[in-house]
Amino acid sequence: MKLNCILGGNTMKFFKLSNKFSRDEDGAVTVDWVVLTSAVVGLGIVVLSTVANGTKSLGSNISGDLATRQVVNY
């Protein structure tokens, strides 16, 4: 009786709406995609930071090697 007074006599409508809301899975799919996307972005950042150090070192080595070479004019 108390619930009926609070809801204004629309008890059945309230329960149908709450059941429909609890069965809706659209939000769950969105959460899965957000988690998957953030994992891919995180992995990309880790790979980029690892490769960046090696690339910087290799670039310095190539620069030093090219600076010591002499250009031959024909």
BAFI-3210 file (N, C-alpha, C; in Angstrom, 3 decimals, decimal comma, padded with zeros to 6 digits):
// residues 74
n [1|2|3|4|5|6|7|8|9|10|11|12|13|14|15|16|17|18|19|20|21|22|23|24|25|26|27|28|29|30|31|32|33|34|35|36|37|38|39|40|41|42|43|44|45|46|47|48|49|50|51|52|53|54|55|56|57|58|59|60|61|62|63|64|65|66|67|68|69|70|71|72|73|74]
n.u [000,830|001,937|003,978|002,407|001,145|003,291|004,188|002,021|-000,053|000,909|002,240|002,660|003,586|005,956|007,443|007,622|009,137|011,500|012,325|012,777|014,863|016,847|017,378|018,455|021,234|022,823|024,490|026,433|027,886|029,057|030,728|032,489|033,775|035,023|036,846|038,406|039,438|040,918|042,844|044,232|045,250|046,878|048,733|049,883|051,173|053,091|054,638|055,524|057,084|059,106|060,282|061,068|063,391|065,360|065,289|066,152|068,793|069,845|069,534|071,352|073,744|073,838|073,923|076,371|078,106|077,678|078,605|081,338|082,215|083,692|082,971|083,269|084,386|083,814]
n.v [-001,191|001,215|001,617|001,860|004,294|006,051|005,841|006,734|005,069|003,826|001,378|-001,070|-000,121|001,039|-001,231|-002,637|-000,850|-000,816|-003,481|-003,596|-001,773|-003,106|-005,278|-004,189|-004,029|-002,258|-000,259|-001,815|-002,866|-000,557|000,106|-002,067|-001,500|000,916|000,117|-001,690|000,039|001,841|000,088|-000,564|001,958|002,436|000,334|001,148|003,502|002,476|000,903|002,909|004,516|002,725|002,189|004,733|005,439|003,725|004,575|007,198|006,825|005,401|007,335|009,279|007,865|007,488|010,161|010,990|009,319|010,156|012,757|012,469|011,536|012,139|014,125|013,212|014,841|014,734]
n.w [000,000|000,801|-001,121|-003,375|-002,893|-002,944|-005,584|-006,939|-007,886|-010,152|-010,061|-011,473|-013,920|-013,122|-012,295|-014,717|-016,196|-014,670|-014,938|-017,699|-017,899|-016,417|-018,058|-020,318|-022,405|-023,768|-022,680|-021,462|-023,580|-024,551|-022,410|-022,548|-024,999|-024,357|-022,385|-023,886|-025,872|-024,293|-023,326|-025,674|-026,368|-024,130|-024,428|-026,825|-026,004|-024,249|-026,006|-027,760|-026,029|-025,421|-027,924|-028,639|-027,187|-028,272|-030,932|-030,716|-029,881|-032,065|-034,062|-033,159|-033,444|-036,248|-037,073|-035,986|-037,416|-040,065|-039,857|-039,606|-042,022|-045,235|-048,055|-051,380|-054,185|-057,617]
ca.u [000,000|002,804|004,619|001,365|000,920|004,480|004,261|000,804|-000,890|001,567|003,179|002,979|004,378|007,283|008,144|007,927|010,241|012,722|012,747|013,315|016,153|017,825|017,694|019,080|022,676|023,521|025,548|027,495|028,709|029,835|031,790|033,479|034,553|035,864|037,951|039,254|040,132|041,931|043,935|045,010|045,980|047,934|049,761|050,574|052,063|054,219|055,485|056,145|058,148|060,204|060,921|061,614|064,768|066,214|065,321|066,994|070,178|070,218|069,663|072,619|074,836|073,858|074,361|077,813|078,799|077,614|079,409|082,768|082,523|084,057|082,303|084,235|083,949|084,340]
ca.v [000,000|002,383|001,778|002,312|005,723|006,799|005,837|007,318|004,072|003,305|000,369|-002,018|000,597|001,194|-002,515|-002,940|000,023|-001,252|-004,737|-003,260|-001,122|-004,092|-006,189|-003,448|-004,278|-001,305|000,395|-002,781|-002,939|000,682|-000,027|-002,995|-000,797|001,917|-000,615|-002,206|001,168|002,357|-000,887|-000,401|003,227|002,219|-000,499|001,988|004,417|001,680|000,558|004,139|004,943|001,772|002,369|006,091|005,462|003,084|005,420|008,360|006,355|005,089|008,612|009,898|007,106|007,804|011,549|011,031|008,659|011,026|013,961|012,159|011,147|013,215|014,092|013,147|015,585|014,198]
ca.w [000,000|000,896|-002,422|-004,288|-002,640|-003,368|-007,039|-007,490|-008,541|-011,356|-009,580|-012,533|-014,909|-012,528|-012,330|-016,114|-016,578|-013,992|-015,561|-019,017|-017,664|-015,950|-019,160|-021,406|-022,401|-024,631|-021,918|-021,191|-024,788|-024,579|-021,405|-023,103|-026,012|-023,687|-021,749|-024,954|-026,494|-023,365|-023,285|-026,910|-026,252|-023,138|-025,045|-027,797|-025,280|-023,744|-027,154|-028,248|-025,114|-025,546|-029,227|-028,733|-026,681|-029,271|-032,122|-030,403|-029,870|-033,442|-034,764|-032,746|-034,070|-037,679|-037,200|-035,733|-038,520|-041,241|-039,613|-039,746|-043,408|-046,142|-049,349|-052,477|-055,370|-058,871]
c.u [000,876|003,484|003,632|001,103|002,094|004,523|003,010|-000,050|-000,285|002,595|003,605|003,856|005,818|008,071|008,479|009,127|011,552|013,225|013,364|014,708|017,217|018,224|018,405|020,593|023,454|024,679|026,715|028,429|029,590|030,993|032,873|034,369|035,475|037,068|038,921|040,066|041,216|043,104|044,826|045,833|047,131|049,072|050,559|051,555|053,292|055,176|056,217|057,283|059,346|060,975|061,597|063,063|065,734|066,360|066,218|068,471|070,666|070,397|070,961|073,805|074,954|074,363|075,866|078,608|078,803|078,472|080,896|083,152|082,852|083,340|083,370|083,642|084,595|084,454]
c.v [001,257|002,663|002,311|003,807|006,561|006,920|006,386|006,332|003,471|002,233|-000,569|-001,370|000,760|-000,108|-002,932|-002,118|-000,430|-002,575|-004,490|-002,640|-002,143|-005,075|-005,495|-003,598|-003,295|-000,623|-000,526|-002,908|-001,699|000,614|-000,972|-002,303|000,241|001,241|-001,128|-001,089|001,728|001,387|-000,757|000,884|003,083|001,388|000,296|002,945|003,678|001,336|001,791|004,586|004,004|001,991|003,735|006,148|004,845|003,928|006,634|007,971|006,059|006,366|009,320|009,189|007,428|009,226|011,672|010,413|009,535|012,274|013,692|011,787|012,375|013,018|014,130|013,875|014,982|015,274]
c.w [000,000|-000,451|-003,451|-004,114|-003,138|-004,888|-007,698|-008,256|-009,793|-011,005|-010,699|-013,602|-014,412|-012,625|-013,760|-016,585|-015,941|-014,565|-016,935|-018,877|-017,259|-017,048|-020,314|-021,320|-023,277|-023,913|-021,646|-022,395|-024,897|-023,594|-021,908|-024,127|-025,392|-023,046|-022,808|-025,611|-025,580|-023,240|-024,517|-026,861|-025,259|-023,694|-026,074|-027,140|-024,766|-024,884|-027,666|-027,338|-025,183|-026,842|-029,323|-028,260|-027,692|-030,524|-031,905|-030,437|-031,284|-034,259|-034,421|-033,387|-035,558|-037,903|-036,997|-036,865|-039,766|-041,070|-039,817|-041,175|-044,253|-047,473|-050,436|-053,676|-056,606|-059,896]
res [m|k|l|n|c|i|l|g|g|n|t|m|k|f|f|k|l|s|n|k|f|s|r|d|e|d|g|a|v|t|v|d|w|v|v|l|t|s|a|v|v|g|l|g|i|v|v|l|s|t|v|a|n|g|t|k|s|l|g|s|n|i|s|g|d|l|a|t|r|q|v|v|n|y]
***
